[in-house]
């Protein structure tokens, strides 16, 4: 009986030490919002890189109506906007892995939702 009580006390002491050592507790619960990421064009990307990214992503996706005139993400009508939209669509379609948002170094992953107005990033 004394051995059982001793083992129980050690277990409780161990758990207390874990909570002291890890202030948030040993397990961090990540909310769904904290896990969301988007792929967008780097502000430093050149026009030729952005054009190539649009062409690549649209060829893979087979549908880029969203950035065409009348599409929900057409405005602002700029290469960086259009590239960011289709690069993110590609990133979401093929799996949200870092290598799916490289675009030869002209893209970055953000945790800030880039959606605006009627243009909602997936």
Number of C-alpha atoms within 10 A of each C-alpha: 6 7 8 9 10 11 12 12 12 12 12 12 11 12 14 13 11 14 13 12 11 12 8 11 13 12 8 8 9 8 8 7 10 10 8 13 19 23 30 26 28 16 10 10 14 14 13 10 20 24 15 14 24 23 16 17 22 18 12 13 15 9 13 19 14 15 23 14 11 10 13 15 24 18 17 10 12 12 20 22 19 24 28 23 29 28 29 24 21 22 24 18 13 12 11 17 13 12 10 18 24 17 19 9 11 17 25 16 19 12 12 11 14 18 13 11 8 11 16 12 17 15
